[in-house]
Amino acid sequence: MRVAYLGPRGSFSEEASLKVFKHTKVELLPQNSIIAVFRVVEEGDADYGVVPIENSLEGSVGETIDMLAETALIICGDTELRIRLNLIAKPGTKLDDIKLVMSNPYALAQVRRFIESRLKGVKVEVTASTSEAVKIAVSSNGVAAIGSEYAAMLYGGEVLLHGIEDHKENYTRFIVVGKKPVEVAEVATVKTAVIFTLKHEPGSLYRALQPFAERKINLTKIESRPIKGRPWEYMFFMEFEGTMNSESVSQALKELSKRTEFLKILGSYPRIP
């Protein structure tokens, strides 16, 4: 089995991939962007892809939701990781030597206070992933990265400071995308996800959600995203508890389809502990 993930090696997406497929022999395929992960799975060069969808502090990863809308792939599973961020640099680097700090935008946002207090005046640069930042930092002078201990070990970096995230209750949720469900040994809960658009008129969102309220189906997430190429128009991404095989969810989805302009059912999937 081949599994693509947001790389390079040492990323949190790789850790999530290893967690999800810990009981399966897999070939891991690092990709340089979330779009690339979706493309290789869509084209059949990988069986599944693992990408971040939401951080407990910084919110959703818009690029992931956009690709769920644009491609034919479904959500096959989800899991979460406790995110511990560290300041990593070339061995021998001192805090005063650092002139540039790098990481992906979500990690940088999660250490905003640390940077303002301990690295004041240091230039900040965005990379596609935390592991890419670590890879660059350990081969450069005066450069530090925000990343995982795993990435530091992998690329020979020195952890200058451990656990620098502003809030310790810091989790990222990852989804598995593919064309068919993932077989897992343990299932905690099952959720279903959809993407839909509505007429721009009063009460349209209320009417869309009404079938779920009437059947006491618990929504776990709902948010709007801009529709590319259509300024000030929005789609909705929604997750809720339950499986499409249940009568209540099936009926709610049938009603939803009558009240939306566009509906894509992203599948029912297990929470992988």
N, C-alpha and C positions, 0 to 999 in steps of 0.2 A: 504494500500500500504506500502511495506517495502523498505526502502532506506538505503543502506550501504554507509559508508563514512570513510575516513581516520581519525581515532580517536587518543586518547580517546576523551571524551566529552570536549568541549571547544576549539576544533581545528577550524582553518579557514575553513576547509572542512565542518564542521558541520554548520557554519554560511552560507556557500554557499548553503548547502542543504536546510536550512530553507528559504533562499531567493528564490530558484527555486520552492520549493513546498509550498509556503506560502498560496496558496489557496486550498490546498489539505490536508486531514487528513492522516498523515504518521506515521509509526513506524520507528524511526531512529536506525540503527544498526552500532555502531562504530567498526572499524576493525583496527588491528595493523600494516597493511601495504597496499600499493597500490595493490600488488599482491593479497592479501586476499580480497580486495574489488571486484576485477574482478572475483575471484573464486566463491564467494558466489552468485554473479549475474549469472554467467555462470551455476552454479549448481541449480539455481532456488530458493535459500534460501532468495533472495532479488529480488525485481522487477527492481530496478535501483541502480546504484552506482555513487557517486560523488567524483572526484579526481582532483587534480591540474594538469594542463598541461603546464602552461607557466607563468613566472613572467616577468614583464616589465623591470626589472633590471638584473636578473640572467639568463634569457632565459628559454629554455624548460626543462620539467621534463622527462628525458630519459626513466625512468621506465614506465611511462604512455604510451608513444609511443610504447615501446617494447611490452607491454601487448595488445595494440590495434592490433598489428601485429600478436601476438601469439594466440589470442582468436577469437571467432566468434562474439563477441559483436560489436555493432555499437555505434556511437556518436548520442545521442538523443537530446542534447541541450548544450548550454554553457552560462556562465555568468562570471562576474568579480567582485572582491572585492577590494576596496582600503585597502591596508595593513598598519595598524598602529602598530608598534612594541613598546613594553614597557619592562623595566627591572623590574622583579617580584621576590619577595623572601618571606620567612617566616616573618610574622609581627614582627616588632622590629629590623629587620636586618638593619645595616648601610652599606654604600658603602664600607667602609674600612674593613668590616667583610667578604666580598666576596672573596673566594678562588677558586671557580669553577663557571663557567657560562655554561649553557646548552641550546640547542635548535636544531632544524633540520638544515641541512646544508644550505638550501636556506635562512632561517632567519638569520643565523650567517653571511652569506655572505653579507646580506643587512645592517648589523650593524658593518661591519669590521672596519670602521674608529672610531666609538664610542668605540669599545673594545680596539683599539690601544691607544686611547687618555685617556679614563676614567677608563679602567680596565687593564692597562698595567701590564703584568706579571701574570695575572690570568689564570689558566688552563681552556681550552675550551674543551667541550665534546659534541659529536653529539648524538641526539636522533631521533627517527622516526618521531616525530611531535612536534610542539610548545606546544601543550597541555600536552603531556607526560612530557616534560621538566618542565612545571609549576607544575604539579602534584607531581613530585619528589622534586622540590625546596622548596615548602611550608612545606614539612615534614622533611627538612634537615637543619642543621646549616651550615652557610658559603657558601650556594649554591644559585645561582640566575638563573633565566630562562629568555629567550627572548620569549615573547608571547603576547597574546591579553588581553585587559581589561576584556573581557568576561570570559576567562580562569581564571584570577586572582579572579574574583568574585565567580566563580563556586567552586574553590578549597580553598578559604579563604586566598589567598595571598595578599601581600601588593605591590602596584605599587610604586617602588622607584623613577623611572623616566619615564615620558611619551614621546612618539613619538621620539624614539632614532634612527630610521632608517636614514641611511646616505643621502638618497634622498626622499623628501616628495612625489614626483610623483611615488608612488610604488603600483603597481597593480598586482594581480594574477588572472589568468583566470582558471576557473574550467569547466570541461565537465561532462555531465551526460552520463553514459554508460548503455546500456541495450539491449533488443532484439526487442523493438518496440518504435515508436516515443512517446515523451512526449506531453501530451495535456496541452497547456499553454493559459492563458487569453490574454497576451500581447506578441507580436512578433515585435522586432525591425528590424532585418535583418535575412536572411537565408544564410547559407554557406553550402558547401559540402566539404568532406575530402576524401582523398585516400592515400593509401600506395602502392608503386610500386618499382620494381627492374628493372635494365636495363643491357643490354650487356655492357661489359667493352670495349668500343671502342669509338673513337673520334666522337663527334656530337650526341651521343645517348640521352643526356639530352636535347639538343637543339631540336631534332626531337620530343621528348616527350611533350615539352611545346608548340610547334608550333601550334597545333590545338586550344589552348586556346588563343594565341595571335591573330590568324586569326579571331577568333570570338569575340575579345575584351572582354574576360572574365578576370576579375581582380583577380590575385593571391594575397592572403593576408598572406600566409606563405608557405615557402618551406625550408626543411632542410634534411640533410643526417644523418643516424644513422647506426652504425656498425651492421652487421648481426651476431648474436651470433653463434659461432662455425665455422665461415668462415672468418678468419683473412683478413683484408684489403678489404673486400667486404661490400657494403653499400646498404641500402634501403633508399627511399625518402618518407617523410611525407609531404603532400601538402594540403592546404586549399584554397578555392577560393569562390568568391561570386556567388550566384545563386543556383537553385534547380535542381535536376536530372530530374524533370518533364518538364523543359524548353527544347525546341528543340536544342538550341545552346549548352547547357551543355551536353545533351544526345549525340549529335553528337561528341562533343569533347572527351567524355569518350569512345565512340566507337572507335575513332581514337587512343586514348591513349592505349587501350587494344591491338591494333595491333603493337604497338611500344615498349611494355614492355615485360619482361620475366615473371613477376608476377604482378597482380593488385588486390588489395582489395579495394572495395568502402565502405567507412565507414558511408555512409549515408548523407542525407541533414537534417539540424537541425536549429532550431531557436536560435537567440541570445535573452536571457531572461534578460530584464532590471531590 
